[in-house]
Amino acid sequence: MPERTLVQAVRDALFEEMARDPRVCVLGEDVGRKGGVFKATEGLQKQFGPERVLDTPLAESSIAGVAQGLALEGFIPVAEMQFADYSFPAFNQIVNEIAKVRYRSNGDFSCPLVIRAPTGGGVRGALYHSQSVEAFYAHVPGLKVVLPSTPADAKGLLKASIRDPDPVIFLEPKKLYRAVRAEMAEGEAALLPLGQAAVARRGEHLTAITYGYLRAVTIEAAERLAAEDISVEVIDLRTLRPWDMETCAHSVEKTGRLAVIYEANRTGGFGAEVAAELAERCFASLDAPVTRIASPDVPAMPFSPALEHAFMLNPDRVAEGLRRVARY
């Protein structure tokens, strides 16, 4: 099996799905001739032509609106927002229109499309290129939200998202785009189901639930705690809506302790929903308060490398948070 980075895995998924189904098309700013700002769509226009790989104006609301129109006319559009932060001008279109097609038509129509966007910090993107937007979209019934952590997951979940009959917000941690290479399957063997978490590391004393680039950070923190005889089970959600409550609850009932780790600001982050749901469901099994380990409540990611580092979670901070839960 070939080794690929996460951004290459995204490109492979798009190539395979466009070759498999002529209804699949790609649109967004610079996705065609340039291949996207991160090169996720490089080579697609040359292979499939400008009618299926469309460069759009710098107008995110139009990108979302055109994608919805294409979906309603029988196509399967994959729309790219250059950064997740840039999806906000399209927020009304996504939340008030795209998310509600099936509901408002009483199931007579669906809106099968994917909106891809690089998310999160760690690449010195500062205020307008570093935000974690998943909680906004996971709040909306009618949308599915996916946030992979590995190249294989990115490929398998993007393929599944393209085949899903409803709209999917597919967020890609840009800090991981070229961070690692990993083997992955091709074709149908690569496909992964939406809504299924991955147990990234087995443990007995404490459950750590996370997603995105913090999967690797949390695993590193868990390895450090293993030297202190603290066994941490790490669960990667992969899909945030719907999220795999069964796998998470089973782990918490086994360990009796829970920490939720997420990159977004602490208040109102998606991890707060996970913490609340599992605190309610697993109350009788808990031996310690449910803890959130998240980024600070400041308005934006700083540009200064030192301040960006202070904002972002790292293995030291995650390990200290897990240690507190384990020793409660």
FENFEN-V667652 format. One record per pair of residues at least 24 apart in sequence whose C-alpha atoms are under 10 Angstrom apart, sorted by the first residue. I is the first residue (numbers start at 1). J is the second residue. If there is no record, write none. Layout:
i->I j->J
i->I j->J
//
This chain:
i->1 j->182
i->1 j->183
i->1 j->184
i->1 j->185
i->1 j->186
i->2 j->181
i->2 j->182
i->2 j->183
i->2 j->184
i->2 j->185
i->2 j->186
i->3 j->151
i->3 j->152
i->3 j->180
i->3 j->181
i->3 j->182
i->3 j->183
i->3 j->184
i->3 j->185
i->4 j->151
i->4 j->152
i->4 j->155
i->4 j->178
i->4 j->180
i->4 j->181
i->4 j->182
i->4 j->183
i->4 j->184
i->5 j->150
i->5 j->151
i->5 j->152
i->5 j->154
i->5 j->176
i->5 j->177
i->5 j->178
i->5 j->179
i->5 j->180
i->5 j->181
i->5 j->182
i->5 j->183
i->5 j->184
i->6 j->40
i->6 j->148
i->6 j->149
i->6 j->150
i->6 j->151
i->6 j->152
i->6 j->153
i->6 j->154
i->6 j->155
i->6 j->172
i->6 j->173
i->6 j->174
i->6 j->175
i->6 j->176
i->6 j->177
i->6 j->178
i->6 j->179
i->6 j->180
i->6 j->181
i->6 j->182
i->7 j->38
i->7 j->39
i->7 j->40
i->7 j->41
i->7 j->118
i->7 j->151
i->7 j->154
i->7 j->155
i->7 j->172
i->7 j->173
i->7 j->174
i->7 j->176
i->7 j->177
i->7 j->178
i->7 j->179
i->7 j->181
i->8 j->39
i->8 j->40
i->8 j->41
i->8 j->42
i->8 j->151
i->8 j->154
i->8 j->155
i->8 j->177
i->8 j->178
i->8 j->181
i->9 j->40
i->9 j->150
i->9 j->151
i->9 j->152
i->9 j->153
i->9 j->154
i->9 j->155
i->9 j->156
i->9 j->158
i->9 j->177
i->9 j->181
i->9 j->182
i->9 j->183
i->9 j->184
i->9 j->186
i->10 j->39
i->10 j->40
i->10 j->41
i->10 j->116
i->10 j->151
i->10 j->152
i->10 j->153
i->10 j->154
i->10 j->155
i->10 j->156
i->10 j->157
i->10 j->158
i->10 j->159
i->10 j->172
i->10 j->177
i->11 j->35
i->11 j->39
i->11 j->40
i->11 j->41
i->11 j->42
i->11 j->43
i->11 j->44
i->11 j->154
i->11 j->155
i->11 j->158
i->12 j->40
i->12 j->41
i->12 j->44
i->12 j->154
i->12 j->155
i->12 j->156
i->12 j->158
i->12 j->159
i->12 j->186
i->12 j->187
i->13 j->152
i->13 j->154
i->13 j->155
i->13 j->156
i->13 j->157
i->13 j->158
i->13 j->159
i->13 j->160
i->13 j->162
i->13 j->186
i->13 j->187
i->13 j->190
i->13 j->191
i->14 j->40
i->14 j->41
i->14 j->44
i->14 j->78
i->14 j->155
i->14 j->158
i->14 j->159
i->14 j->162
i->15 j->41
i->15 j->43
i->15 j->44
i->15 j->47
i->15 j->48
i->15 j->159
i->16 j->155
i->16 j->159
i->16 j->186
i->16 j->187
i->16 j->188
i->17 j->158
i->17 j->159
i->17 j->160
i->17 j->162
i->17 j->163
i->17 j->187
i->18 j->44
i->18 j->47
i->18 j->48
i->18 j->52
i->18 j->76
i->18 j->162
i->19 j->47
i->19 j->48
i->20 j->187
i->21 j->75
i->21 j->76
i->21 j->163
i->22 j->48
i->22 j->52
i->22 j->75
i->22 j->76
i->23 j->52
i->23 j->70
i->23 j->71
i->23 j->74
i->23 j->75
i->23 j->76
i->23 j->77
i->24 j->52
i->24 j->53
i->24 j->70
i->24 j->71
i->24 j->74
i->24 j->75
i->24 j->76
i->24 j->77
i->24 j->78
i->24 j->113
i->24 j->162
i->24 j->163
i->25 j->49
i->25 j->50
i->25 j->51
i->25 j->52
i->25 j->53
i->25 j->54
i->25 j->67
i->25 j->70
i->25 j->75
i->25 j->76
i->25 j->77
i->25 j->78
i->25 j->79
i->25 j->113
i->26 j->50
i->26 j->51
i->26 j->52
i->26 j->53
i->26 j->54
i->26 j->55
i->26 j->67
i->26 j->76
i->26 j->77
i->26 j->78
i->26 j->79
i->26 j->80
i->26 j->114
i->26 j->115
i->27 j->51
i->27 j->52
i->27 j->53
i->27 j->54
i->27 j->55
i->27 j->56
i->27 j->63
i->27 j->64
i->27 j->66
i->27 j->67
i->27 j->77
i->27 j->78
i->27 j->79
i->27 j->80
i->27 j->81
i->27 j->115
i->28 j->53
i->28 j->54
i->28 j->55
i->28 j->56
i->28 j->57
i->28 j->58
i->28 j->59
i->28 j->60
i->28 j->62
i->28 j->63
i->28 j->64
i->28 j->67
i->28 j->78
i->28 j->79
i->28 j->80
i->28 j->81
i->28 j->82
i->28 j->115
i->28 j->116
i->29 j->54
i->29 j->55
i->29 j->56
i->29 j->57
i->29 j->58
i->29 j->59
i->29 j->60
i->29 j->63
i->29 j->79
i->29 j->80
i->29 j->81
i->29 j->82
i->30 j->54
i->30 j->55
i->30 j->56
i->30 j->57
i->30 j->58
i->30 j->80
i->30 j->82
i->31 j->55
i->31 j->56
i->31 j->79
i->31 j->80
i->31 j->81
i->31 j->82
i->32 j->56
i->36 j->80
i->36 j->81
i->36 j->82
i->37 j->82
i->37 j->83
i->38 j->82
i->38 j->83
i->38 j->118
i->38 j->174
i->38 j->177
i->38 j->178
i->40 j->80
i->40 j->177
i->41 j->80
i->52 j->77
i->53 j->77
i->53 j->78
i->53 j->79
i->54 j->79
i->56 j->80
i->58 j->82
i->58 j->86
i->59 j->86
i->59 j->87
i->59 j->89
i->59 j->90
i->60 j->86
i->60 j->87
i->60 j->88
i->60 j->89
i->60 j->90
i->60 j->91
i->60 j->93
i->61 j->86
i->61 j->87
i->61 j->88
i->61 j->89
i->61 j->90
i->61 j->91
i->61 j->92
i->61 j->93
i->61 j->94
i->62 j->89
i->62 j->90
i->62 j->93
i->63 j->87
i->63 j->90
i->63 j->93
i->63 j->115
i->64 j->89
i->64 j->90
i->64 j->91
i->64 j->92
i->64 j->93
i->64 j->94
i->64 j->97
i->64 j->98
i->64 j->113
i->64 j->114
i->64 j->115
i->65 j->90
i->65 j->92
i->65 j->93
i->65 j->94
i->65 j->97
i->65 j->98
i->67 j->98
i->67 j->111
i->67 j->112
i->67 j->113
i->67 j->114
i->67 j->115
i->68 j->93
i->68 j->94
i->68 j->97
i->68 j->98
i->68 j->99
i->68 j->101
i->68 j->110
i->68 j->111
i->68 j->112
i->68 j->113
i->68 j->114
i->68 j->167
i->69 j->98
i->69 j->111
i->70 j->111
i->70 j->112
i->70 j->113
i->71 j->98
i->71 j->109
i->71 j->110
i->71 j->111
i->71 j->112
i->71 j->113
i->71 j->114
i->71 j->165
i->71 j->166
i->71 j->167
i->72 j->98
i->72 j->101
i->72 j->109
i->72 j->110
i->72 j->111
i->72 j->112
i->72 j->113
i->73 j->111
i->74 j->110
i->74 j->111
i->74 j->112
i->75 j->111
i->75 j->112
i->75 j->113
i->76 j->111
i->76 j->112
i->76 j->113
i->76 j->114
i->76 j->162
i->76 j->163
i->76 j->164
i->76 j->165
i->76 j->167
i->77 j->111
i->77 j->112
i->77 j->113
i->77 j->114
i->77 j->115
i->77 j->162
i->77 j->167
i->78 j->112
i->78 j->113
i->78 j->114
i->78 j->115
i->78 j->116
i->78 j->158
i->78 j->161
i->78 j->162
i->78 j->167
i->78 j->168
i->78 j->169
i->78 j->170
i->79 j->113
i->79 j->114
i->79 j->115
i->79 j->116
i->79 j->117
i->79 j->169
i->79 j->170
i->80 j->114
i->80 j->115
i->80 j->116
i->80 j->117
i->80 j->118
i->80 j->170
i->81 j->115
i->81 j->116
i->81 j->117
i->81 j->118
i->81 j->171
i->82 j->116
i->82 j->117
i->82 j->118
i->82 j->119
i->82 j->129
i->83 j->116
i->83 j->117
i->83 j->118
i->83 j->119
i->83 j->120
i->83 j->125
i->83 j->128
i->83 j->129
i->83 j->130
i->83 j->131
i->83 j->171
i->83 j->172
i->83 j->174
i->84 j->115
i->84 j->116
i->84 j->117
i->84 j->118
i->84 j->119
i->84 j->120
i->84 j->128
i->84 j->129
i->84 j->130
i->84 j->131
i->84 j->132
i->84 j->133
i->84 j->134
i->84 j->169
i->84 j->170
i->84 j->171
i->84 j->172
i->84 j->173
i->85 j->117
i->85 j->118
i->85 j->119
i->85 j->120
i->85 j->127
i->85 j->128
i->85 j->129
i->85 j->130
i->85 j->131
i->85 j->132
i->85 j->133
i->86 j->117
i->86 j->118
i->86 j->128
i->86 j->129
i->86 j->131
i->87 j->115
i->87 j->116
i->87 j->117
i->87 j->133
i->88 j->133
i->88 j->136
i->91 j->136
i->91 j->137
i->94 j->137
i->94 j->140
i->94 j->143
i->94 j->167
i->94 j->169
i->95 j->136
i->95 j->137
i->95 j->139
i->95 j->140
i->95 j->141
i->95 j->142
i->95 j->143
i->96 j->140
i->98 j->142
i->98 j->143
i->98 j->166
i->98 j->167
i->98 j->168
i->99 j->137
i->99 j->140
i->99 j->141
i->99 j->142
i->99 j->143
i->99 j->144
i->99 j->166
i->99 j->167
i->99 j->168
i->100 j->140
i->100 j->141
i->100 j->142
i->100 j->143
i->100 j->166
i->100 j->167
i->101 j->142
i->101 j->166
i->101 j->167
i->102 j->142
i->102 j->165
i->102 j->166
i->102 j->167
i->103 j->141
i->103 j->142
i->109 j->165
i->109 j->166
i->110 j->165
i->110 j->166
i->110 j->167
i->111 j->142
i->111 j->164
i->111 j->165
i->111 j->166
i->111 j->167
i->111 j->168
i->112 j->161
i->112 j->162
i->112 j->163
i->112 j->164
i->112 j->165
i->112 j->166
i->112 j->167
i->112 j->168
i->113 j->161
i->113 j->162
i->113 j->163
i->113 j->164
i->113 j->165
i->113 j->166
i->113 j->167
i->113 j->168
i->113 j->169
i->114 j->143
i->114 j->144
i->114 j->145
i->114 j->158
i->114 j->161
i->114 j->162
i->114 j->163
i->114 j->164
i->114 j->166
i->114 j->167
i->114 j->168
i->114 j->169
i->114 j->170
i->115 j->145
i->115 j->161
i->115 j->162
i->115 j->167
i->115 j->168
i->115 j->169
i->115 j->170
i->115 j->171
i->116 j->146
i->116 j->158
i->116 j->168
i->116 j->169
i->116 j->170
i->116 j->171
i->116 j->172
i->117 j->147
i->117 j->169
i->117 j->170
i->117 j->171
i->117 j->172
i->117 j->173
i->117 j->174
i->118 j->147
i->118 j->170
i->118 j->171
i->118 j->172
i->118 j->173
i->118 j->174
i->118 j->175
i->118 j->176
i->118 j->177
i->119 j->147
i->119 j->170
i->119 j->171
i->119 j->172
i->119 j->173
i->119 j->174
i->119 j->175
i->119 j->212
i->119 j->213
i->120 j->171
i->120 j->172
i->120 j->173
i->120 j->174
i->120 j->175
i->120 j->176
i->120 j->212
i->120 j->213
i->120 j->263
i->120 j->264
i->120 j->301
i->120 j->312
i->121 j->173
i->121 j->174
i->121 j->175
i->121 j->213
i->121 j->263
i->121 j->264
i->121 j->301
i->121 j->302
i->121 j->308
i->121 j->309
i->121 j->311
i->121 j->312
i->122 j->173
i->122 j->174
i->122 j->175
i->122 j->176
i->122 j->213
i->122 j->301
i->122 j->305
i->122 j->308
i->122 j->309
i->122 j->311
i->122 j->312
i->122 j->313
i->123 j->174
i->123 j->175
i->123 j->176
i->123 j->303
i->123 j->305
i->123 j->308
i->124 j->175
i->124 j->301
i->124 j->302
i->124 j->303
i->124 j->304
i->124 j->305
i->124 j->308
i->124 j->309
i->125 j->301
i->125 j->302
i->125 j->303
i->125 j->304
i->125 j->308
i->126 j->300
i->126 j->301
i->126 j->302
i->126 j->303
i->126 j->304
i->126 j->305
i->126 j->308
i->127 j->299
i->127 j->300
i->127 j->301
i->127 j->302
i->127 j->303
i->128 j->300
i->128 j->301
i->129 j->300
i->129 j->301
i->130 j->173
i->130 j->174
i->130 j->175
i->130 j->264
i->130 j->300
i->130 j->301
i->130 j->302
i->130 j->303
i->130 j->308
i->131 j->263
i->131 j->264
i->131 j->265
i->131 j->299
i->131 j->300
i->131 j->301
i->132 j->171
i->132 j->173
i->132 j->262
i->132 j->263
i->132 j->264
i->132 j->265
i->132 j->269
i->132 j->270
i->133 j->171
i->133 j->264
i->133 j->265
i->133 j->269
i->133 j->270
i->134 j->169
i->134 j->170
i->134 j->171
i->134 j->240
i->134 j->241
i->134 j->264
i->134 j->269
i->134 j->270
i->135 j->240
i->135 j->241
i->135 j->264
i->135 j->268
i->135 j->269
i->135 j->270
i->135 j->271
i->135 j->272
i->135 j->273
i->136 j->268
i->136 j->269
i->136 j->270
i->137 j->168
i->137 j->169
i->137 j->240
i->137 j->241
i->137 j->270
i->138 j->169
i->138 j->239
i->138 j->240
i->138 j->241
i->138 j->242
i->138 j->243
i->138 j->270
i->138 j->273
i->139 j->240
i->139 j->241
i->139 j->270
i->139 j->273
i->140 j->241
i->141 j->241
i->141 j->242
i->142 j->166
i->142 j->167
i->142 j->168
i->142 j->241
i->143 j->167
i->143 j->168
i->143 j->169
i->143 j->241
i->143 j->242
i->144 j->168
i->144 j->169
i->144 j->170
i->144 j->194
i->144 j->195
i->144 j->239
i->144 j->240
i->144 j->241
i->144 j->242
i->144 j->243
i->145 j->169
i->145 j->170
i->145 j->171
i->145 j->194
i->145 j->195
i->145 j->238
i->145 j->239
i->145 j->240
i->145 j->241
i->145 j->242
i->145 j->243
i->146 j->170
i->146 j->171
i->146 j->172
i->146 j->194
i->146 j->195
i->146 j->211
i->146 j->212
i->146 j->237
i->146 j->238
i->146 j->239
i->146 j->240
i->146 j->241
i->146 j->242
i->146 j->243
i->147 j->171
i->147 j->172
i->147 j->173
i->147 j->211
i->147 j->212
i->147 j->213
i->147 j->236
i->147 j->237
i->147 j->238
i->147 j->239
i->147 j->240
i->147 j->241
i->148 j->172
i->148 j->173
i->148 j->176
i->148 j->211
i->148 j->212
i->148 j->213
i->148 j->215
i->148 j->236
i->148 j->237
i->148 j->238
i->148 j->239
i->148 j->240
i->149 j->173
i->149 j->176
i->149 j->177
i->149 j->210
i->149 j->211
i->149 j->212
i->149 j->213
i->149 j->214
i->149 j->215
i->149 j->216
i->149 j->236
i->149 j->237
i->149 j->238
i->150 j->176
i->150 j->177
i->150 j->179
i->150 j->180
i->150 j->181
i->150 j->182
i->150 j->184
i->150 j->212
i->150 j->213
i->150 j->215
i->150 j->216
i->150 j->238
i->151 j->176
i->151 j->177
i->151 j->178
i->151 j->179
i->151 j->180
i->151 j->181
i->151 j->182
i->151 j->183
i->151 j->184
i->152 j->181
i->152 j->182
i->152 j->183
i->152 j->184
i->152 j->185
i->152 j->186
i->152 j->190
i->152 j->191
i->152 j->192
i->153 j->184
i->153 j->190
i->153 j->191
i->153 j->192
i->153 j->193
i->153 j->198
i->153 j->238
i->154 j->190
i->154 j->191
i->154 j->192
i->154 j->238
i->155 j->184
i->155 j->185
i->155 j->186
i->155 j->187
i->155 j->190
i->155 j->191
i->155 j->192
i->156 j->184
i->156 j->185
i->156 j->186
i->156 j->187
i->156 j->188
i->156 j->189
i->156 j->190
i->156 j->191
i->156 j->192
i->156 j->193
i->156 j->194
i->157 j->190
i->157 j->191
i->157 j->192
i->157 j->193
i->157 j->194
i->157 j->195
i->157 j->238
i->157 j->239
i->158 j->190
i->158 j->191
i->158 j->192
i->158 j->193
i->158 j->194
i->159 j->187
i->159 j->188
i->159 j->190
i->159 j->191
i->159 j->192
i->159 j->193
i->159 j->194
i->160 j->190
i->160 j->191
i->160 j->192
i->160 j->193
i->160 j->194
i->161 j->191
i->161 j->192
i->161 j->193
i->161 j->194
i->164 j->193
i->164 j->194
i->168 j->241
i->169 j->240
i->169 j->241
i->170 j->239
i->171 j->212
i->171 j->239
i->172 j->212
i->172 j->213
i->173 j->211
i->173 j->212
i->173 j->213
i->173 j->214
i->174 j->212
i->174 j->213
i->175 j->212
i->175 j->213
i->176 j->212
i->176 j->213
i->176 j->214
i->176 j->216
i->177 j->213
i->179 j->213
i->193 j->239
i->194 j->238
i->194 j->239
i->194 j->240
i->194 j->241
i->194 j->242
i->194 j->243
i->194 j->244
i->195 j->237
i->195 j->238
i->195 j->239
i->195 j->240
i->195 j->241
i->195 j->242
i->195 j->243
i->195 j->244
i->195 j->245
i->196 j->236
i->196 j->237
i->196 j->238
i->196 j->239
i->196 j->240
i->196 j->242
i->196 j->243
i->196 j->244
i->196 j->245
i->196 j->246
i->196 j->247
i->197 j->235
i->197 j->236
i->197 j->237
i->197 j->238
i->197 j->239
i->197 j->240
i->197 j->243
i->197 j->244
i->197 j->245
i->197 j->246
i->197 j->247
i->197 j->248
i->198 j->234
i->198 j->235
i->198 j->236
i->198 j->237
i->198 j->238
i->198 j->239
i->198 j->244
i->198 j->247
i->198 j->248
i->199 j->233
i->199 j->234
i->199 j->235
i->199 j->236
i->199 j->237
i->199 j->247
i->199 j->248
i->199 j->251
i->200 j->233
i->200 j->234
i->200 j->235
i->200 j->236
i->200 j->237
i->201 j->231
i->201 j->232
i->201 j->233
i->201 j->234
i->201 j->235
i->201 j->236
i->202 j->231
i->202 j->232
i->202 j->233
i->202 j->234
i->202 j->235
i->202 j->251
i->203 j->230
i->203 j->231
i->203 j->232
i->203 j->233
i->203 j->234
i->203 j->251
i->203 j->254
i->203 j->255
i->204 j->230
i->204 j->231
i->204 j->232
i->204 j->233
i->204 j->251
i->204 j->252
i->204 j->254
i->204 j->255
i->204 j->256
i->204 j->257
i->205 j->229
i->205 j->230
i->205 j->231
i->205 j->232
i->205 j->233
i->205 j->251
i->205 j->252
i->205 j->254
i->205 j->255
i->205 j->256
i->205 j->257
i->205 j->258
i->205 j->325
i->205 j->326
i->206 j->230
i->206 j->231
i->206 j->232
i->206 j->233
i->206 j->234
i->206 j->251
i->206 j->252
i->206 j->254
i->206 j->255
i->206 j->256
i->206 j->257
i->206 j->258
i->206 j->259
i->206 j->288
i->206 j->322
i->206 j->323
i->206 j->325
i->206 j->326
i->207 j->231
i->207 j->232
i->207 j->233
i->207 j->234
i->207 j->235
i->207 j->248
i->207 j->249
i->207 j->250
i->207 j->251
i->207 j->252
i->207 j->253
i->207 j->254
i->207 j->255
i->207 j->256
i->207 j->257
i->207 j->258
i->207 j->259
i->207 j->260
i->207 j->322
i->207 j->325
i->207 j->326
i->208 j->232
i->208 j->233
i->208 j->234
i->208 j->235
i->208 j->236
i->208 j->248
i->208 j->251
i->208 j->252
i->208 j->257
i->208 j->258
i->208 j->259
i->208 j->260
i->208 j->261
i->208 j->291
i->208 j->292
i->208 j->293
i->208 j->318
i->208 j->322
i->209 j->233
i->209 j->234
i->209 j->235
i->209 j->236
i->209 j->237
i->209 j->248
i->209 j->251
i->209 j->252
i->209 j->258
i->209 j->259
i->209 j->260
i->209 j->261
i->209 j->262
i->209 j->271
i->209 j->274
i->209 j->275
i->209 j->292
i->210 j->234
i->210 j->235
i->210 j->236
i->210 j->237
i->210 j->238
i->210 j->259
i->210 j->260
i->210 j->261
i->210 j->262
i->210 j->263
i->210 j->271
i->210 j->274
i->210 j->293
i->211 j->235
i->211 j->236
i->211 j->237
i->211 j->238
i->211 j->239
i->211 j->240
i->211 j->260
i->211 j->261
i->211 j->262
i->211 j->263
i->211 j->271
i->212 j->236
i->212 j->237
i->212 j->238
i->212 j->239
i->212 j->261
i->212 j->262
i->212 j->263
i->213 j->262
i->213 j->263
i->213 j->313
i->214 j->261
i->214 j->262
i->214 j->263
i->214 j->312
i->214 j->313
i->214 j->314
i->214 j->315
i->214 j->318
i->215 j->261
i->215 j->262
i->216 j->314
i->216 j->315
i->217 j->261
i->217 j->313
i->217 j->314
i->217 j->315
i->217 j->316
i->217 j->317
i->217 j->318
i->217 j->319
i->218 j->261
i->218 j->262
i->218 j->313
i->218 j->314
i->218 j->315
i->218 j->316
i->218 j->317
i->218 j->318
i->218 j->319
i->218 j->322
i->219 j->315
i->219 j->318
i->219 j->319
i->220 j->314
i->220 j->315
i->220 j->316
i->220 j->318
i->220 j->319
i->221 j->314
i->221 j->315
i->221 j->316
i->221 j->317
i->221 j->318
i->221 j->319
i->221 j->320
i->221 j->321
i->221 j->322
i->221 j->323
i->222 j->315
i->222 j->318
i->222 j->319
i->222 j->322
i->222 j->323
i->223 j->315
i->223 j->319
i->224 j->315
i->224 j->316
i->224 j->319
i->225 j->319
i->225 j->320
i->225 j->322
i->225 j->323
i->225 j->326
i->228 j->323
i->230 j->322
i->230 j->323
i->230 j->326
i->230 j->327
i->231 j->255
i->231 j->326
i->232 j->257
i->232 j->258
i->232 j->322
i->232 j->323
i->232 j->326
i->233 j->258
i->234 j->259
i->234 j->260
i->235 j->260
i->237 j->274
i->240 j->270
i->240 j->271
i->240 j->274
i->241 j->270
i->243 j->274
i->244 j->274
i->245 j->274
i->245 j->277
i->245 j->278
i->245 j->281
i->246 j->278
i->248 j->274
i->248 j->278
i->248 j->282
i->249 j->277
i->249 j->278
i->249 j->279
i->249 j->281
i->249 j->282
i->249 j->285
i->250 j->282
i->251 j->282
i->252 j->278
i->252 j->279
i->252 j->281
i->252 j->282
i->252 j->283
i->252 j->285
i->252 j->286
i->253 j->278
i->253 j->281
i->253 j->282
i->253 j->283
i->253 j->284
i->253 j->285
i->253 j->286
i->254 j->285
i->254 j->286
i->255 j->285
i->255 j->286
i->255 j->287
i->255 j->326
i->256 j->282
i->256 j->283
i->256 j->284
i->256 j->285
i->256 j->286
i->256 j->287
i->256 j->288
i->256 j->289
i->256 j->290
i->256 j->326
i->257 j->282
i->257 j->285
i->257 j->286
i->257 j->287
i->257 j->288
i->257 j->289
i->257 j->290
i->257 j->291
i->257 j->322
i->257 j->325
i->257 j->326
i->257 j->328
i->258 j->282
i->258 j->286
i->258 j->287
i->258 j->288
i->258 j->289
i->258 j->290
i->258 j->291
i->258 j->292
i->258 j->322
i->258 j->325
i->258 j->326
i->259 j->288
i->259 j->289
i->259 j->290
i->259 j->291
i->259 j->292
i->259 j->293
i->259 j->318
i->259 j->321
i->259 j->322
i->259 j->324
i->259 j->325
i->259 j->326
i->260 j->290
i->260 j->291
i->260 j->292
i->260 j->293
i->260 j->294
i->260 j->318
i->260 j->321
i->260 j->322
i->261 j->291
i->261 j->292
i->261 j->293
i->261 j->294
i->261 j->295
i->261 j->313
i->261 j->318
i->261 j->321
i->261 j->322
i->262 j->292
i->262 j->293
i->262 j->294
i->262 j->295
i->262 j->313
i->263 j->293
i->263 j->294
i->263 j->295
i->263 j->296
i->263 j->311
i->263 j->312
i->263 j->313
i->264 j->293
i->264 j->294
i->264 j->295
i->264 j->296
i->264 j->297
i->264 j->311
i->264 j->312
i->264 j->313
i->265 j->293
i->265 j->294
i->265 j->295
i->265 j->296
i->265 j->297
i->265 j->298
i->265 j->299
i->265 j->300
i->265 j->311
i->266 j->292
i->266 j->293
i->266 j->294
i->266 j->295
i->266 j->296
i->266 j->297
i->266 j->298
i->267 j->292
i->267 j->294
i->267 j->295
i->267 j->296
i->267 j->297
i->268 j->297
i->269 j->294
i->269 j->295
i->287 j->325
i->287 j->326
i->287 j->328
i->288 j->324
i->288 j->325
i->288 j->326
i->288 j->327
i->288 j->328
i->289 j->325
i->289 j->328
i->290 j->325
i->291 j->321
i->291 j->322
i->291 j->324
i->291 j->325
i->292 j->321
i->292 j->322
i->293 j->317
i->293 j->318
i->293 j->319
i->293 j->320
i->293 j->321
i->293 j->322
i->294 j->318
i->294 j->321
//
